[in-house]
Amino acid sequence: MRRLMTCMLGALLAIPTIGMAAEFQVTSPTIKDQSTIGSEHVFNGFGCTGRNVSPALQWDHAPKDTKSFAVTVYDPDAPTGSGWWHWLVFNIPPGTTGLPAGAGNPDGAGAPSGSIQSMTDFGQPGFGGPCPPPGDKPHRYIFTVFALKVDQLPLKKEASGAMVGYYLNQNAIGKASFTGMYGR
């Protein structure tokens, strides 16, 4: 009887998980959530001396109706009153499950075919790594992958972070994020 009760309890505990979709998530092999971002990803300029290489990103369990993806990196702690856009890439094909390290090169060589990297707050497209003012508390760098309900956003590479953000929020059917930290 005890064995039967144990089996029944186990079966009951398993029922709620049957048919549940896994959660959309994004990770990086070089930046763990809430950890310090390494020098390979730090900006090279404004007094910072990093290598300015965008990190590899992987995502899975995107919503089934995803028609394209976008990736952003945003620093809400920048002393601008409006944060700082470090990377904006959109029109990533729906079968994509990640970006390799260096995909944020401004020449676009590592980015998926057809994707667009638009203007960052550094005044150019492509990845611009962390470089907060000296003496500031460590800043948060939020890496977000958006699953979109449209094949493409109607924007060009000259689009501002605010404009891209507007279209992303209008067309998102899911998003996944993690946060890296950096201070100097």
C-alpha positions in Angstrom: 0.0 0.0 0.0 2.8 2.4 0.9 4.5 1.7 -2.5 1.2 2.4 -4.3 0.7 5.7 -2.4 4.3 6.8 -3.2 3.7 6.1 -6.9 0.4 7.9 -6.9 2.0 11.0 -5.2 4.8 11.0 -7.7 2.3 10.9 -10.6 0.3 13.7 -9.1 3.3 15.9 -8.7 4.2 15.3 -12.4 0.8 16.3 -13.8 1.2 20.1 -13.5 4.4 20.0 -15.6 2.9 18.0 -18.5 2.3 20.3 -21.4 3.9 23.4 -19.8 6.1 25.4 -22.2 9.7 26.0 -21.1 10.5 29.7 -20.4 12.2 31.8 -23.1 15.7 32.5 -21.9 19.0 34.0 -23.0 22.5 33.2 -21.7 26.1 33.9 -22.5 29.1 31.7 -21.9 31.2 34.7 -20.9 28.7 36.8 -18.9 26.7 35.2 -16.1 23.6 37.0 -14.8 24.6 39.7 -12.2 28.3 39.0 -12.7 31.1 41.4 -13.7 31.6 41.9 -17.4 35.2 41.0 -18.5 37.6 43.2 -20.3 37.1 41.5 -23.7 33.6 43.1 -23.8 34.5 46.5 -22.4 34.6 49.5 -24.7 37.9 50.8 -26.2 37.6 54.5 -25.9 36.3 57.3 -23.5 39.2 56.2 -21.2 38.3 52.5 -21.2 40.8 50.0 -22.7 38.8 46.9 -23.4 38.6 44.8 -26.6 35.0 45.8 -27.3 33.9 42.4 -28.5 30.2 41.6 -28.3 29.6 38.4 -26.2 28.3 35.2 -27.6 24.6 34.8 -26.8 22.3 31.8 -26.9 18.6 31.7 -26.5 16.0 28.9 -26.5 12.3 28.3 -25.9 11.2 31.3 -27.9 7.4 31.7 -28.4 6.3 29.4 -31.3 4.9 32.3 -33.3 8.2 34.2 -33.5 8.8 35.7 -36.9 12.1 37.5 -36.1 14.3 38.4 -33.2 16.1 41.5 -31.9 18.9 42.0 -29.4 19.6 45.0 -27.3 22.1 46.0 -24.6 21.0 48.9 -22.4 22.6 50.7 -19.4 19.8 52.3 -17.3 22.4 53.7 -14.9 24.2 56.0 -17.4 24.2 59.6 -16.1 22.2 60.9 -19.1 18.6 61.0 -17.7 17.6 58.4 -20.4 20.1 55.6 -20.1 22.5 54.5 -22.8 22.0 52.1 -25.8 25.1 49.9 -26.3 23.8 47.6 -29.0 20.7 47.3 -31.1 20.4 44.6 -33.7 17.0 43.6 -35.3 15.5 41.6 -38.2 17.3 38.5 -37.0 15.8 35.5 -38.8 13.3 33.3 -36.8 15.4 30.1 -36.9 18.3 31.8 -35.2 19.2 30.6 -31.7 22.2 32.8 -30.9 24.9 35.1 -31.9 28.6 34.3 -32.0 31.2 36.5 -30.1 32.0 39.4 -32.3 28.6 39.5 -34.1 28.4 43.2 -33.0 31.3 44.2 -35.2 30.2 47.4 -37.0 30.9 45.9 -40.4 28.2 43.3 -39.7 30.3 40.4 -40.7 29.3 38.2 -37.7 25.7 39.2 -37.6 23.0 37.0 -39.2 22.3 37.7 -42.9 19.5 40.4 -43.3 19.8 41.7 -39.8 20.4 45.4 -39.1 22.6 46.9 -36.4 21.4 50.4 -35.7 22.9 53.5 -34.0 24.0 53.2 -30.5 24.5 56.1 -28.1 28.2 56.0 -29.1 27.0 57.5 -32.5 27.6 54.4 -34.6 26.1 51.0 -35.3 27.5 47.8 -33.8 28.3 46.8 -30.2 29.7 49.4 -27.8 30.8 47.8 -24.6 30.6 49.1 -21.0 32.5 52.2 -20.1 30.8 54.0 -17.2 32.3 57.2 -15.7 35.2 56.5 -13.3 34.0 56.4 -9.7 30.4 55.6 -10.5 28.8 52.6 -8.8 28.9 49.6 -11.1 26.4 50.0 -13.9 23.9 47.4 -15.0 24.1 46.2 -18.7 20.8 44.6 -19.6 21.1 42.1 -22.5 17.6 41.4 -24.0 16.4 39.2 -26.8 13.0 40.1 -28.2 10.8 37.6 -30.0 8.8 39.5 -32.5 5.5 39.0 -34.3 6.8 40.6 -37.5 9.3 39.4 -40.1 11.1 42.8 -40.1 11.0 46.2 -38.4 10.5 49.1 -40.9 13.7 50.7 -39.7 17.2 51.4 -41.2 20.6 51.4 -39.5 20.3 55.1 -38.8 17.3 54.5 -36.4 17.9 55.7 -32.8 17.7 53.5 -29.7 14.4 55.2 -28.7 12.8 54.5 -32.2 14.0 50.9 -32.2 12.7 50.4 -28.6 9.3 51.8 -29.6 9.0 49.2 -32.4 10.3 46.4 -30.3 7.8 47.0 -27.6 5.0 47.3 -30.1 5.8 44.0 -31.7 7.2 41.8 -28.9 5.5 38.5 -28.1 8.2 37.5 -25.7 11.5 38.7 -24.3 14.4 37.2 -22.3 17.1 39.1 -20.4 20.1 38.9 -18.2 22.2 41.6 -16.6 26.0 42.1 -16.5 27.7 44.5 -14.2 30.7 46.8 -14.8 32.3 49.7 -12.9 35.6 51.5 -12.8 
